[in-house]
Amino acid sequence: MVRGIGLINDTKEIENIVVKNINGTPILVKHLASVHESSLPRLGQVGRMDEDDVVQGIVVMRKGENPGEVIAALKDKIADIQANALPEDVQIVSFYDREDLVDLAVHTVTHNLIEGILLVTFIVLIFMADWRTTVIVSIIIPLALLFAFICLRAMGMSANLLSMGAIDFGIIIDGAVVMVEGLFVALNKKSARSGDAGL
């Protein structure tokens, strides 16, 4: 197969291209081969499972877009194309859906958030041995998360997997634990000086 790119208008011009000149006699393409229009040469092949030949397409999301909205719009568009544009024996089947990954990641982050709140509450209750202190420290976590989400919303940013996954309970409650413990110790000393048995 010989492929050439040039300023050619039709197959007649290809037939009359000089390949070689032997003693003044031009050898043309039509002397060596039959010229006709054909399809573009195949550059690759995609297979899936037991299917030897399928057509693969990849949807790329723009930077900064909301994955949930993009996936929902994409599924609507695929359904529209399937119903109105494709033949009955041709189907669009997704084999990698980012929505599954997003749902799994959100479930994992949510599970870790709840587990972290319960664990921190339990540890504070053990070491401080005071329910008021435990409640104050525990309330800090959802309030800090709410404030973070409000700031993200105000800046036009989504609460994505990176922002939710980067939440560090040590940073969130560190200041609250130090302040509450300081107040707890100060009030305990004050109550001891005044002769009160407890807070």
C-alpha positions in Angstrom: 0.0 0.0 0.0 1.4 3.4 -1.0 -0.1 6.5 0.6 0.6 9.9 -0.9 -0.6 13.4 0.1 -0.8 16.1 -2.6 -2.9 18.5 -4.6 -4.9 15.9 -6.5 -8.5 16.4 -7.7 -9.6 13.0 -8.9 -8.5 9.5 -9.7 -7.5 10.4 -13.3 -4.8 12.6 -12.0 -3.5 9.8 -9.9 -3.5 7.5 -12.9 -1.4 9.9 -14.9 1.3 10.4 -12.2 4.8 9.5 -13.6 6.4 6.8 -11.5 9.6 6.4 -13.6 11.0 7.4 -16.9 12.8 4.7 -18.9 14.6 5.9 -22.0 12.2 8.8 -22.5 9.1 6.6 -22.0 7.1 7.6 -18.9 5.8 4.8 -16.7 2.5 6.0 -15.2 0.6 4.8 -12.1 -2.2 3.4 -14.4 0.4 1.2 -16.1 1.2 -0.5 -12.8 -2.1 -0.6 -10.9 -5.8 0.0 -10.9 -6.8 3.2 -9.2 -10.1 3.5 -7.4 -11.5 5.2 -4.3 -11.6 3.2 -1.1 -12.0 3.8 2.6 -9.5 5.2 5.0 -7.0 2.6 6.2 -7.7 1.2 9.7 -5.3 2.5 12.3 -6.4 0.3 15.3 -8.8 -2.1 16.8 -10.7 -2.3 20.1 -12.1 -5.4 21.7 -14.0 -6.0 24.9 -14.7 -9.3 26.6 -15.7 -11.8 23.9 -16.4 -9.1 21.4 -13.7 -8.9 18.8 -14.6 -5.5 17.4 -16.2 -2.5 19.1 -16.0 1.3 18.9 -14.6 3.0 21.9 -15.4 6.5 23.0 -14.1 8.5 26.0 -15.8 11.6 27.5 -13.4 14.1 29.0 -14.8 16.5 31.6 -13.7 20.2 31.5 -11.6 21.4 34.5 -13.7 22.9 37.3 -16.9 21.2 36.3 -19.2 19.4 38.7 -18.9 15.6 38.0 -22.4 14.9 39.2 -24.0 17.3 36.8 -21.8 16.3 33.9 -22.5 12.6 34.4 -26.3 13.2 34.6 -26.2 15.3 31.4 -24.0 12.7 29.7 -26.5 9.9 30.5 -29.4 12.0 29.2 -27.5 12.7 26.0 -26.5 9.0 25.5 -30.2 8.0 26.0 -31.2 10.6 23.4 -28.6 9.4 20.9 -29.5 5.7 21.5 -33.2 6.5 20.9 -33.0 8.9 17.9 -29.7 8.5 16.1 -28.4 4.9 16.3 -29.7 1.9 14.5 -31.7 -0.6 16.5 -28.8 -3.2 16.5 -26.2 -0.7 17.8 -26.0 0.2 21.5 -23.9 2.4 23.6 -22.7 0.5 26.7 -20.6 2.1 29.3 -17.9 -0.1 30.7 -16.3 2.5 33.1 -18.6 4.9 34.8 -17.1 7.5 37.0 -20.3 7.8 39.0 -19.5 4.5 40.7 -16.1 5.8 41.8 -17.6 9.1 43.0 -20.3 7.3 45.0 -17.8 4.9 46.5 -15.5 7.7 47.5 -18.3 9.8 49.0 -19.5 6.8 50.9 -16.0 6.2 52.2 -15.5 9.8 53.2 -18.9 10.0 54.9 -18.2 6.8 56.8 -14.8 8.1 57.9 -16.4 11.4 59.0 -19.0 9.7 61.2 -16.4 7.2 62.5 -14.0 10.1 63.3 -16.7 12.1 65.1 -17.7 9.1 67.3 -14.1 8.2 68.0 -13.1 11.7 69.0 -16.2 12.0 71.2 -15.4 8.7 72.9 -11.7 9.5 73.5 -12.5 13.0 74.9 -15.1 11.5 77.2 -12.6 9.0 78.5 -9.8 11.5 79.2 -11.9 14.5 80.3 -14.5 12.5 82.2 -17.0 15.3 81.8 -20.1 15.2 79.6 -20.2 19.0 79.1 -16.6 19.1 77.9 -17.3 16.2 75.5 -20.4 17.9 74.1 -18.5 21.2 73.5 -15.6 19.4 71.7 -18.0 17.2 69.7 -20.0 20.1 68.5 -16.9 21.8 67.1 -16.5 19.1 64.4 -19.9 19.6 62.5 -19.7 23.3 63.0 -16.2 23.4 61.5 -17.3 21.3 58.6 -20.4 23.5 58.1 -18.2 26.6 58.1 -15.8 25.0 55.6 -18.7 24.1 53.2 -20.1 27.7 53.5 -16.7 29.1 52.6 -16.4 26.7 49.6 -19.9 27.7 48.5 -19.1 31.4 48.8 -16.0 31.0 46.7 -17.9 29.0 44.0 -16.0 25.7 44.8 -17.7 22.4 45.1 -17.2 20.1 48.1 -15.4 17.5 46.0 -13.5 14.4 46.9 -10.2 16.2 47.5 -11.7 18.8 49.8 -13.7 16.3 51.8 -10.9 13.7 51.9 -8.4 16.3 53.1 -10.3 16.9 56.4 -8.1 16.3 59.3 -9.9 15.8 62.7 -6.6 16.6 64.5 -6.6 20.1 63.0 -10.3 20.7 63.5 -10.5 19.8 67.2 -7.0 20.5 68.3 -7.7 24.1 69.2 -11.1 23.2 70.8 -9.5 20.5 72.9 -6.7 22.8 74.2 -9.1 25.6 75.0 -11.7 23.4 76.7 -9.1 21.6 78.6 -7.5 24.9 79.7 -10.9 26.2 80.9 -11.7 22.9 82.5 -8.4 23.0 84.5 -8.9 26.7 85.4 -12.4 26.2 86.6 -11.3 23.1 88.6 -8.6 25.1 90.3 -11.1 28.0 91.0 -13.6 25.6 92.5 -10.9 23.9 94.6 -9.8 27.3 96.1 -13.4 28.3 96.8 -14.1 25.0 98.5 -16.6 23.7 96.0 -16.3 19.9 95.5 -17.0 19.9 91.8 -17.8 22.0 88.8 
